Amino acid sequence: MLAELLTLVLVAAPAAPAAASKLSYPSTKKVDVVDDYFGTQVKDPYRWLEDDNAPDTKLWVAAENAVTSAYLDRIPQRAAIRDRLTQLWNYEKFSAPGKHGNRYFYMRNSGLQPQSVLHVTDDPAQDGRVLLDPNTLSKDGTMAISGTGFSDDGQLLAYALADAGSDWQIWKIRDVDTGKDLADEVRWAKFSRASFSRDGKGFYYSRFPAPKEGEKLTALNVNHQVWYHAVGTPQEKDLLVYERPDQPEWNFVADVSDDGRWLVVRAHKGTNPESAVFVQDLSKPGARPEPLLAKMDAAYDFIDVIGDSFLFLTDKDSPRKRVIAVSVSKPEQKDWKEIIPEAKGTDVLRAVSLVGDRLFAVWMRDVKSAVEVHDLAGKKVADLQLPGIGTASGFGGKRTDKETFYVFTSFLSPPTIYRLDVPTLGSTVFRKPRVDFDGSAFEVTQISYPSKDGTRVPMFLLHRKGVALDGKNPTLLYGYGGFNIPMLPGFSISRAVWLEMGGVYAVANLRGGGEYGKAWHDGGRQKNKQNVFDDFVAAAEWLQANKWTSPERLALNGGSNGGLLVGAVMTQRPSLAAVALPQVGVMDMLRFHKFTIGWAWKSDYGSSESKEGFDVLFKYSPLHRLKAGTAYPATLVTTADHDDRVVPAHSFKFIAQLQADQAGPKPVLARIEVRAGHGAGKPTQKSIDEVADVFAFTFQNLGMELPAGFGTRK
């Protein structure tokens, strides 16, 4: 009722953009730091903000947050936006069940719980019981489950906890029957799975050496290792299984094959898609991991083992991927057997799993899912009929399973879980969420537009039916463009609320992503990174030229690598949009490789350690492209104090320089979340509050009005 009353008042009073001149930004000291990059002198006056533990940095964070809070507090519509977000967020959410032994395990959130809760059941049609509730582990809801692994018989659960959004993991073991933890505790794991040996006596995991005191959230993460932890023993007794001190930038993922015979260790150099594969025959005492595919010349995603043949999804000689079988006795490429060939045209084979002696192949066709079923020889058995245009995922299980579960979602429909009978390929709805959102009032349009060099780039447009193309629609343009990651159709509460606020939401499928395979990725990384920014600019220009919006009604948004995208575009084209929303972005392209896992991003970015890399990066590094006397868009930079993926120093230094350089009337602010990280594991209330603040800021600076009836329950 309060939300409804607020709405009645607020719709009559359109917001007017606030002037930056009325804001008093914190005084940020400058230091005399200059770096020499191959003869180019580069100043770094805010270097001191890289020390997240320094008292001065903490005081500065508090001062920035105080200014931002005061600004946001003056936007009366923020309460209505937050209320509507809360209403929509409050629906029951489930993950697809996974079967281990005779038990099914799944995650559930009743609606507004800070963290989802792990359940176990003997019958997937029944709720079962709570096995692990992370909400009981911290008062503020910031302790999250960041990984799980199960013994084959379903008797033991290995689970990883992450505190306050950090990537660091602490692994523990829980007895599924009793629901009690064993004494085991494994620390300093990161980017790790827990894969149990077939006998359930222990699990394999990956970890880094422990960082020095006080450097937990900033120290470089190198020298990844694979270890084996025996249940019931202290970590000091763990067995080192594989390491490569000669390759400190290799990261490892270790999996035990479904038959229990093989340990498959995949090595990646940073975030490069290329991998090397090492296998250990666990049936032979004293065996060690031996090379199977050691050249690291392509991506090799492990699917399963049939006899002594390893199935991989690879882009070797197939930039849009195929499935191959590699025999451990004859691993040379001339002896590989092709199981599912690369598709003709532009289709990309995104994921493949083996369940019930069938291969489920999930294709990406013009950024939409299609699923094919093949036999083990690769012969196509059937096309799986999906409920619409969207994204399908899941299809987990073992060769002996007779059922699997998959999830389907679209921009306007929340994730629905389906149960699939493998022998008949019949699908039935298993769980369908009930969300207080009328998707029938909106529609999705997919278009393509030309980028600067003529490349056609696809883009999704989400909008109310019958939208007027008069150039006045407040529009949020979202992009990512990196690390071979495609932007696929999927439901989002924040997007739904934005549509209800009267906005248009655009998702540009930029180069650098994985929408069209290796060539699309390569076209937007390293020396080609400017293509990503050009694609984003061209998206904005197309929206404006075709009267979807105008510069005064456009906001740019992206997170992480997408935060870099927004930072680069707003500094290259300050007048392109009225609002810029870079979230947890990589802003200092000359020093990103010096913190935590940042060095791994050299695969996409290159590095300032070489002159060629410096020349490329310095041209677009958002921090270094800011210029005094420039009128920049209204900007809300968001980051978090426990972000050890993209350390907050990137955002700290960027906003400090932006506040010093801003010559226009628009506000440039930072929202710095405390006890939160890069995004994973963020408690529900923190997520709602952040979206409400971002939307309120955008609302204010696009001069929006809330539609009549906004916030009322359907």
Long-range contacts (C-beta under 8 A, 24 or more apart in sequence): 2-83, 3-79, 3-80, 3-83, 3-84, 3-87, 3-711, 3-712, 4-711, 4-712, 6-76, 6-79, 6-80, 6-83, 6-711, 7-80, 7-706, 7-708, 7-709, 7-710, 7-711, 7-712, 9-76, 10-76, 10-77, 10-80, 10-706, 11-705, 11-706, 11-707, 11-708, 11-710, 13-76, 14-703, 14-704, 14-705, 15-75, 15-77, 15-699, 15-700, 15-703, 15-704, 15-705, 16-700, 16-703, 17-578, 17-634, 17-665, 17-666, 17-700, 17-701, 17-702, 17-703, 18-71, 18-74, 18-667, 18-700, 18-701, 19-665, 19-666, 19-667, 20-634, 20-662, 20-664, 20-665, 20-666, 20-667, 20-668, 21-665, 23-67, 23-71, 23-667, 23-669, 24-67, 25-67, 25-659, 26-60, 26-63, 26-64, 26-67, 28-60, 28-656, 28-659, 28-660, 29-56, 35-590, 37-590, 37-608, 37-611, 37-614, 37-618, 38-611, 38-614, 40-614, 40-618, 42-590, 42-618, 42-624, 44-591, 44-653, 45-657, 46-652, 46-653, 46-656, 46-657, 47-653, 49-649, 49-652, 49-653, 49-656, 50-218, 50-591, 50-595, 50-647, 50-649, 50-652, 50-653, 52-217, 52-218, 52-641, 52-647, 52-648, 52-649, 53-214, 57-652, 60-652, 61-641, 61-652, 61-672, 61-674, 64-655, 64-669, 64-670, 64-672, 65-670, 65-671, 65-672, 67-669, 68-636, 68-669, 68-670, 68-671, 71-667, 71-669, 71-697, 72-693, 72-696, 72-697, 75-696, 75-697, 75-699, 75-700, 77-696, 77-699, 77-700, 77-706, 78-692, 78-693, 78-696, 80-706, 80-710, 80-711, 81-497, 81-501, 81-692, 81-695, 81-696, 81-699, 82-688, 82-689, 82-692, 83-711, 84-497, 84-500, 84-710, 84-711, 85-493, 85-494, 85-497, 85-688, 85-691, 85-692, 85-695, 86-112, 86-688, 87-436, 87-711, 87-713, 88-435, 88-436, 88-437, 88-493, 88-496, 88-497, 89-493, 89-684, 89-687, 89-688, 90-436, 91-414, 91-433, 91-434, 91-435, 91-436, 92-433, 92-434, 93-415, 93-433, 94-417, 94-431, 94-433, 95-417, 96-394, 96-396, 96-405, 96-406, 96-407, 96-417, 96-430, 97-121, 97-124, 97-405, 97-430, 98-150, 98-396, 98-397, 99-154, 99-397, 99-398, 99-401, 99-403, 100-150, 100-151, 100-152, 100-153, 100-154, 101-150, 101-151, 101-152, 101-153, 101-154, 101-155, 102-154, 103-154, 103-176, 104-128, 105-131, 105-148, 105-150, 105-154, 105-157, 107-145, 109-684, 112-684, 112-685, 113-684, 114-140, 114-141, 114-142, 114-683, 114-684, 114-685, 115-141, 115-143, 115-144, 115-145, 115-681, 115-683, 115-684, 116-145, 118-145, 118-148, 118-157, 118-159, 120-176, 124-419, 124-430, 129-179, 130-179, 131-157, 131-174, 131-176, 131-179, 132-157, 132-159, 132-174, 134-161, 137-161, 138-163, 140-675, 140-683, 141-683, 141-684, 141-685, 141-686, 142-675, 142-676, 142-681, 142-683, 142-686, 144-680, 144-681, 145-681, 146-680, 146-681, 147-171, 147-192, 147-193, 147-194, 148-194, 149-193, 149-194, 149-195, 149-196, 149-203, 150-196, 151-196, 151-200, 152-196, 152-198, 152-200, 152-260, 153-200, 155-200, 156-196, 156-200, 156-231, 158-194, 158-196, 158-203, 159-194, 160-189, 160-192, 160-194, 162-677, 162-680, 162-681, 163-642, 164-642, 164-675, 164-676, 164-677, 165-640, 165-642, 165-643, 165-675, 165-676, 165-677, 165-678, 165-679, 165-680, 165-681, 165-682, 166-216, 166-217, 166-642, 166-644, 166-677, 167-191, 167-596, 167-597, 167-644, 167-645, 167-677, 167-678, 167-680, 168-216, 168-644, 171-205, 171-229, 173-231, 182-231, 182-232, 183-232, 184-229, 184-231, 184-232, 184-233, 184-235, 185-235, 186-229, 186-235, 186-238, 187-235, 190-221, 190-597, 191-224, 191-251, 191-253, 191-597, 193-253, 193-254, 193-255, 195-254, 195-255, 195-256, 195-263, 196-256, 197-228, 197-256, 197-260, 197-282, 198-256, 198-259, 198-260, 198-261, 198-282, 199-260, 200-231, 201-230, 201-231, 202-228, 202-229, 202-230, 202-231, 203-228, 203-229, 203-231, 204-228, 204-229, 204-241, 204-254, 204-255, 204-256, 204-263, 205-229, 205-254, 206-251, 206-252, 206-253, 206-254, 216-644, 217-596, 217-642, 217-643, 217-644, 217-647, 218-595, 218-596, 218-644, 218-647, 219-595, 219-596, 220-594, 220-595, 220-596, 220-599, 221-596, 221-597, 222-248, 222-249, 222-599, 223-248, 224-250, 224-251, 224-252, 225-252, 226-252, 226-254, 226-265, 226-289, 241-265, 241-280, 241-289, 242-278, 242-288, 242-289, 249-599, 249-600, 251-600, 255-302, 256-282, 257-304, 257-305, 258-304, 258-305, 258-398, 258-399, 259-305, 261-305, 262-305, 262-310, 263-289, 264-302, 264-305, 264-310, 265-289, 266-300, 266-302, 267-296, 269-296, 269-600, 269-603, 270-599, 270-600, 270-601, 270-602, 270-603, 271-483, 271-600, 271-601, 271-603, 271-604, 272-296, 272-603, 273-298, 273-299, 273-315, 273-484, 273-518, 273-521, 273-603, 274-298, 274-299, 275-299, 275-300, 275-301, 276-300, 277-302, 277-310, 277-312, 279-310, 279-328, 292-326, 292-328, 292-331, 293-326, 293-331, 301-352, 303-352, 303-353, 303-354, 303-359, 304-354, 304-399, 306-376, 309-337, 311-339, 311-352, 311-354, 313-349, 313-351, 313-352, 315-517, 315-518, 318-342, 319-517, 319-518, 319-519, 320-346, 320-347, 320-348, 320-349, 320-516, 320-517, 320-518, 321-348, 321-349, 321-350, 321-517, 322-349, 323-349, 323-352, 323-359, 323-361, 323-378, 338-378, 339-374, 339-376, 339-377, 339-378, 340-374, 340-378, 341-378, 346-516, 346-517, 348-514, 348-515, 348-516, 348-517, 350-486, 350-514, 351-393, 351-395, 353-395, 353-396, 353-397, 353-404, 354-399, 355-395, 355-396, 355-397, 355-398, 355-399, 355-401, 355-404, 355-422, 356-397, 356-399, 356-400, 356-401, 356-402, 356-403, 356-404, 356-422, 356-423, 357-399, 358-422, 360-384, 360-395, 360-404, 362-392, 362-393, 362-395, 364-486, 364-488, 364-514, 364-515, 366-446, 366-458, 367-446, 367-458, 367-460, 367-486, 367-487, 367-488, 367-489, 367-509, 367-515, 368-488, 368-489, 369-393, 369-408, 369-488, 371-395, 371-406, 373-425, 381-425, 382-425, 384-420, 384-425, 384-427, 385-427, 387-416, 388-413, 389-444, 389-489, 390-489, 390-490, 391-488, 391-489, 391-490, 395-420, 405-430, 409-489, 409-490, 409-491, 410-444, 410-489, 410-490, 410-491, 411-444, 411-460, 411-462, 411-489, 411-490, 411-491, 411-495, 412-439, 412-442, 412-443, 412-444, 412-462, 412-491, 413-439, 413-491, 414-491, 415-490, 415-491, 435-496, 436-713, 436-714, 437-496, 437-500, 437-714, 438-714, 439-496, 441-465, 442-499, 444-489, 447-542, 449-538, 449-539, 449-542, 450-538, 451-511, 451-531, 451-534, 451-535, 451-538, 452-531, 452-534, 452-535, 452-537, 452-538, 453-531, 453-534, 455-511, 455-523, 455-531, 455-535, 457-508, 457-509, 457-510, 457-511, 457-535, 457-538, 457-539, 458-508, 458-509, 458-515, 459-506, 459-507, 459-508, 459-509, 459-539, 459-542, 460-489, 460-506, 460-507, 460-509, 461-504, 461-505, 461-506, 461-548, 462-495, 462-499, 462-504, 462-505, 462-506, 462-507, 463-499, 463-504, 463-505, 464-499, 464-502, 467-504, 469-546, 469-547, 469-548, 470-547, 471-544, 471-547, 471-548, 471-549, 471-550, 471-553, 472-549, 472-550, 472-553, 473-502, 473-503, 473-504, 473-548, 473-549, 473-553, 474-501, 474-502, 474-503, 474-504, 474-549, 474-553, 474-555, 474-698, 474-699, 474-702, 474-704, 475-503, 475-504, 475-505, 475-506, 475-543, 475-548, 475-549, 475-553, 475-554, 475-555, 476-503, 476-504, 476-505, 476-506, 476-555, 476-557, 476-698, 477-506, 477-508, 477-536, 477-539, 477-540, 477-543, 477-554, 477-555, 477-556, 477-557, 477-577, 478-505, 478-506, 478-507, 478-508, 478-557, 478-558, 478-562, 479-507, 479-508, 479-510, 479-532, 479-535, 479-536, 479-539, 479-556, 479-557, 479-558, 479-562, 479-565, 479-566, 480-510, 480-512, 480-513, 480-558, 480-559, 480-560, 480-561, 480-562, 480-565, 481-508, 481-510, 481-511, 481-512, 481-513, 481-524, 481-532, 481-535, 481-536, 481-561, 481-562, 481-565, 482-512, 482-513, 482-524, 482-525, 482-532, 482-561, 482-562, 482-564, 482-565, 482-604, 483-512, 483-513, 483-521, 483-561, 483-601, 483-603, 483-604, 484-513, 484-514, 484-518, 484-521, 485-513, 485-514, 486-513, 486-514, 486-515, 487-513, 487-515, 493-691, 494-691, 494-695, 497-691, 497-695, 498-695, 500-707, 500-710, 501-695, 501-699, 501-704, 501-706, 501-707, 501-710, 502-704, 502-705, 502-706, 502-707, 502-710, 503-704, 504-548, 504-549, 506-539, 506-543, 506-548, 508-535, 508-536, 508-539, 510-535, 510-536, 510-539, 510-565, 511-535, 512-561, 512-604, 525-603, 525-604, 525-605, 526-604, 526-605, 526-606, 526-616, 527-606, 527-612, 527-616, 529-604, 529-605, 529-616, 529-620, 530-619, 530-620, 532-565, 533-565, 533-568, 533-569, 533-572, 533-620, 536-565, 536-569, 537-569, 537-572, 537-573, 537-576, 540-569, 540-576, 540-577, 541-576, 551-575, 551-576, 551-577, 551-578, 552-578, 552-702, 552-703, 553-578, 553-702, 553-703, 554-578, 554-579, 554-702, 555-579, 555-580, 555-581, 555-698, 555-701, 555-702, 556-580, 556-581, 556-633, 557-581, 557-583, 557-694, 558-582, 558-583, 558-585, 559-583, 559-584, 559-585, 559-679, 560-584, 560-585, 560-586, 560-645, 560-646, 560-678, 560-679, 561-585, 561-586, 561-604, 563-587, 563-646, 563-651, 564-589, 564-622, 567-622, 567-623, 567-654, 568-620, 568-621, 568-622, 568-625, 570-622, 570-632, 570-633, 570-635, 571-622, 571-625, 571-626, 571-627, 571-632, 572-620, 572-625, 574-630, 574-631, 574-632, 574-633, 575-631, 576-633, 577-633, 578-633, 578-634, 578-666, 578-701, 578-702, 579-633, 579-634, 579-635, 579-636, 579-697, 579-698, 579-701, 579-702, 580-632, 580-633, 580-634, 580-635, 580-636, 581-635, 581-636, 581-638, 581-694, 581-697, 581-698, 582-622, 582-635, 582-637, 582-638, 582-651, 582-654, 583-637, 583-638, 583-639, 583-694, 584-638, 584-639, 584-640, 584-643, 584-645, 584-646, 584-651, 584-678, 584-679, 585-622, 585-637, 585-639, 585-646, 585-650, 585-651, 585-654, 586-646, 586-650, 587-621, 587-622, 587-623, 587-650, 587-651, 587-653, 587-654, 588-621, 588-623, 588-624, 588-649, 588-650, 588-653, 588-654, 589-617, 589-618, 589-620, 589-621, 589-622, 589-623, 589-624, 590-614, 590-617, 590-618, 590-621, 590-624, 592-646, 592-650, 595-647, 595-649, 596-644, 596-645, 596-647, 597-645, 598-646, 598-647, 622-654, 623-650, 623-653, 623-654, 623-657, 626-654, 626-657, 626-658, 626-661, 627-661, 628-660, 628-661, 628-663, 629-661, 629-663, 630-661, 630-662, 630-663, 630-664, 631-662, 631-663, 631-664, 631-665, 631-666, 632-658, 632-661, 632-662, 632-664, 632-666, 632-668, 633-666, 633-701, 634-666, 634-667, 634-668, 634-697, 634-700, 634-701, 635-666, 635-667, 635-668, 635-669, 636-669, 636-670, 636-671, 636-693, 636-694, 636-697, 636-698, 637-668, 637-669, 637-670, 637-671, 638-670, 638-671, 638-672, 638-673, 638-690, 638-694, 639-670, 639-671, 639-672, 639-673, 640-672, 640-673, 640-674, 640-676, 640-677, 640-678, 641-672, 641-673, 641-674, 641-675, 641-676, 642-675, 642-676, 642-677, 643-676, 643-677, 643-678, 644-677, 644-678, 645-677, 645-678, 646-678, 648-672, 666-701, 667-701, 669-697
